[in-house]
Amino acid sequence: MIPIFIRPALFIRLFGKIIDKMSDSNHITLQSYEENIEEYIKQTPHKLSNDVKKWISDTINGLLLEARILEIGSGFGRDADYIEEQGYKVE
């Protein structure tokens, strides 16, 4: 690995611009969620299809029940609920 040296002032300036862009992006994303949540809930199945259950089961197959699982992006928790029904703890 080749070490890279950057002056602190330059790093802070570059990093600050990245953080600003991320903040703008996060704000836009959250605003979009808030504006569309009811439609999302109406159109999203509240029960997992057999294909999704199989995909999740195949993914967690072989994990110890003590495994730490961080499930993100499941909306109202249906995927996490299914994983917990399989005996795992979801964080």
PASEBA-1860 file (N, C-alpha, C; in nm, 3 decimals):
! residues 91
1> MIPIFIRP> 0.084/-0.117/0.000/0.000/0.000/0.000/0.089/0.124/0.000 ~ 0.052/0.221/-0.080/0.128/0.345/-0.088/0.060/0.449/0.001 ~ 0.137/0.503/0.098/0.075/0.605/0.184/0.046/0.732/0.105 ~ -0.065/0.794/0.136/-0.102/0.919/0.071/-0.106/1.027/0.178 ~ -0.037/1.135/0.150/-0.034/1.246/0.244/-0.109/1.364/0.184 ~ -0.191/1.423/0.263/-0.269/1.538/0.219/-0.267/1.642/0.331 ~ -0.255/1.766/0.294/-0.253/1.872/0.395/-0.388/1.878/0.466 ~ -0.387/1.897/0.599/-0.513/1.899/0.675/-0.613/2.001/0.623
9> ALFIRLFG> -0.570/2.121/0.587/-0.664/2.224/0.541/-0.734/2.180/0.412 ~ -0.659/2.118/0.321/-0.716/2.070/0.196/-0.813/1.957/0.223 ~ -0.776/1.867/0.313/-0.863/1.755/0.348/-0.995/1.806/0.403 ~ -0.989/1.902/0.494/-1.110/1.957/0.555/-1.198/2.023/0.449 ~ -1.138/2.095/0.356/-1.215/2.160/0.250/-1.283/2.056/0.161 ~ -1.208/1.954/0.119/-1.264/1.849/0.033/-1.371/1.769/0.106 ~ -1.340/1.731/0.229/-1.434/1.650/0.307/-1.560/1.730/0.336 ~ -1.547/1.858/0.364/-1.663/1.944/0.390/-1.756/1.949/0.271
17> KIIDKMSD> -1.700/1.957/0.149/-1.784/1.958/0.028/-1.858/1.826/0.013 ~ -1.791/1.717/0.043/-1.854/1.585/0.034/-1.969/1.577/0.134 ~ -1.945/1.620/0.257/-2.049/1.617/0.361/-2.168/1.703/0.321 ~ -2.141/1.823/0.264/-2.250/1.909/0.220/-2.336/1.841/0.115 ~ -2.270/1.775/0.018/-2.345/1.705/-0.087/-2.424/1.590/-0.027 ~ -2.365/1.517/0.068/-2.436/1.407/0.133/-2.557/1.460/0.209 ~ -2.540/1.572/0.277/-2.650/1.630/0.355/-2.765/1.668/0.262 ~ -2.732/1.731/0.149/-2.835/1.767/0.051/-2.905/1.642/0.001
25> SNHITLQS> -2.828/1.541/-0.032/-2.884/1.417/-0.083/-2.973/1.350/0.021 ~ -2.928/1.346/0.145/-3.008/1.288/0.253/-3.139/1.364/0.272 ~ -3.131/1.495/0.266/-3.251/1.577/0.282/-3.351/1.547/0.171 ~ -3.304/1.538/0.048/-3.391/1.509/-0.066/-3.453/1.371/-0.050 ~ -3.372/1.273/-0.008/-3.422/1.136/0.011/-3.530/1.132/0.118 ~ -3.503/1.192/0.233/-3.601/1.194/0.342/-3.729/1.266/0.302 ~ -3.716/1.375/0.231/-3.834/1.449/0.185/-3.916/1.361/0.089 ~ -3.849/1.290/0.002/-3.919/1.201/-0.091/-3.993/1.091/-0.016
33> YEENIEEY> -3.927/1.032/0.085/-3.994/0.929/0.167/-4.120/0.986/0.232 ~ -4.106/1.102/0.292/-4.220/1.162/0.362/-4.336/1.191/0.268 ~ -4.303/1.236/0.147/-4.408/1.271/0.051/-4.477/1.147/-0.008 ~ -4.410/1.032/-0.006/-4.462/0.914/-0.076/-4.490/0.794/0.013 ~ -4.480/0.810/0.144/-4.490/0.696/0.234/-4.626/0.625/0.224 ~ -4.734/0.700/0.217/-4.865/0.637/0.212/-4.881/0.553/0.086 ~ -4.838/0.604/-0.027/-4.845/0.529/-0.152/-4.756/0.407/-0.148 ~ -4.639/0.422/-0.088/-4.547/0.308/-0.073/-4.613/0.197/0.009
41> IKQTPHKL> -4.675/0.233/0.119/-4.740/0.134/0.206/-4.855/0.065/0.132 ~ -4.934/0.142/0.057/-5.045/0.084/-0.017/-4.998/-0.016/-0.122 ~ -4.887/0.015/-0.191/-4.843/-0.066/-0.304/-4.747/-0.178/-0.266 ~ -4.694/-0.176/-0.146/-4.597/-0.277/-0.106/-4.668/-0.393/-0.038 ~ -4.643/-0.515/-0.086/-4.706/-0.630/-0.020/-4.662/-0.638/0.126 ~ -4.756/-0.668/0.214/-4.725/-0.677/0.356/-4.682/-0.818/0.395 ~ -4.698/-0.911/0.305/-4.652/-1.047/0.329/-4.547/-1.080/0.226 ~ -4.447/-1.157/0.268/-4.341/-1.195/0.176/-4.390/-1.302/0.080
49> SNDVKKWI> -4.346/-1.289/-0.044/-4.375/-1.394/-0.141/-4.286/-1.515/-0.110 ~ -4.321/-1.629/-0.162/-4.238/-1.748/-0.141/-4.099/-1.730/-0.200 ~ -4.089/-1.657/-0.312/-3.957/-1.632/-0.372/-3.868/-1.549/-0.279 ~ -3.926/-1.448/-0.216/-3.848/-1.363/-0.124/-3.811/-1.444/0.000 ~ -3.905/-1.522/0.051/-3.874/-1.607/0.167/-3.758/-1.701/0.135 ~ -3.761/-1.760/0.016/-3.654/-1.853/-0.023/-3.521/-1.778/-0.033 ~ -3.524/-1.659/-0.092/-3.401/-1.581/-0.107/-3.343/-1.546/0.030 ~ -3.427/-1.503/0.123/-3.380/-1.470/0.257/-3.328/-1.596/0.326
57> SDTINGLL> -3.404/-1.705/0.317/-3.362/-1.831/0.381/-3.228/-1.878/0.325 ~ -3.211/-1.870/0.193/-3.084/-1.910/0.132/-2.970/-1.821/0.179 ~ -3.000/-1.693/0.200/-2.898/-1.598/0.242/-2.852/-1.623/0.385 ~ -2.946/-1.654/0.474/-2.909/-1.672/0.615/-2.876/-1.817/0.649 ~ -2.898/-1.908/0.554/-2.869/-2.049/0.577/-2.723/-2.068/0.620 ~ -2.704/-2.140/0.727/-2.569/-2.168/0.775/-2.519/-2.071/0.880 ~ -2.590/-1.961/0.900/-2.550/-1.869/1.006/-2.589/-1.928/1.141 ~ -2.506/-1.905/1.240/-2.543/-1.944/1.375/-2.659/-1.858/1.421
65> LEARILEI> -2.746/-1.914/1.504/-2.859/-1.835/1.554/-2.812/-1.715/1.636 ~ -2.688/-1.720/1.685/-2.633/-1.608/1.763/-2.575/-1.499/1.672 ~ -2.579/-1.521/1.542/-2.523/-1.422/1.449/-2.592/-1.288/1.468 ~ -2.517/-1.182/1.449/-2.575/-1.047/1.457/-2.617/-1.008/1.316 ~ -2.743/-0.976/1.299/-2.796/-0.943/1.168/-2.850/-0.800/1.172 ~ -2.798/-0.719/1.083/-2.847/-0.583/1.067/-2.924/-0.581/0.936 ~ -3.052/-0.568/0.945/-3.138/-0.566/0.826/-3.182/-0.423/0.804 ~ -3.155/-0.371/0.686/-3.193/-0.233/0.658/-3.277/-0.230/0.530
73> GSGFGRDA> -3.362/-0.134/0.523/-3.438/-0.112/0.401/-3.560/-0.200/0.386 ~ -3.613/-0.251/0.497/-3.730/-0.338/0.483/-3.859/-0.261/0.505 ~ -3.854/-0.132/0.500/-3.976/-0.053/0.512/-4.042/-0.069/0.648 ~ -4.148/-0.143/0.652/-4.222/-0.158/0.776/-4.184/-0.284/0.851 ~ -4.075/-0.351/0.813/-4.019/-0.459/0.893/-4.056/-0.600/0.854 ~ -4.118/-0.619/0.740/-4.162/-0.754/0.705/-4.046/-0.850/0.687 ~ -3.937/-0.806/0.625/-3.821/-0.894/0.607/-3.758/-0.928/0.742 ~ -3.743/-0.826/0.826/-3.686/-0.848/0.959/-3.774/-0.942/1.041
81> DYIEEQGY> -3.905/-0.927/1.029/-3.996/-1.017/1.100/-3.976/-1.162/1.058 ~ -3.962/-1.183/0.928/-3.941/-1.319/0.877/-3.810/-1.377/0.930 ~ -3.705/-1.295/0.929/-3.574/-1.342/0.979/-3.586/-1.379/1.127 ~ -3.656/-1.298/1.205/-3.674/-1.329/1.347/-3.759/-1.456/1.366 ~ -3.856/-1.479/1.276/-3.935/-1.603/1.283/-3.848/-1.726/1.261 ~ -3.734/-1.708/1.197/-3.642/-1.819/1.174/-3.549/-1.842/1.295 ~ -3.566/-1.760/1.399/-3.491/-1.780/1.522/-3.373/-1.685/1.542 ~ -3.355/-1.591/1.450/-3.244/-1.496/1.460/-3.291/-1.367/1.528
89> KVE> -3.195/-1.295/1.583/-3.223/-1.163/1.638/-3.178/-1.061/1.534 ~ -3.266/-0.970/1.501/-3.237/-0.867/1.402/-3.217/-0.735/1.474 ~ -3.109/-0.668/1.440/-3.082/-0.537/1.500/-3.117/-0.428/1.403
END
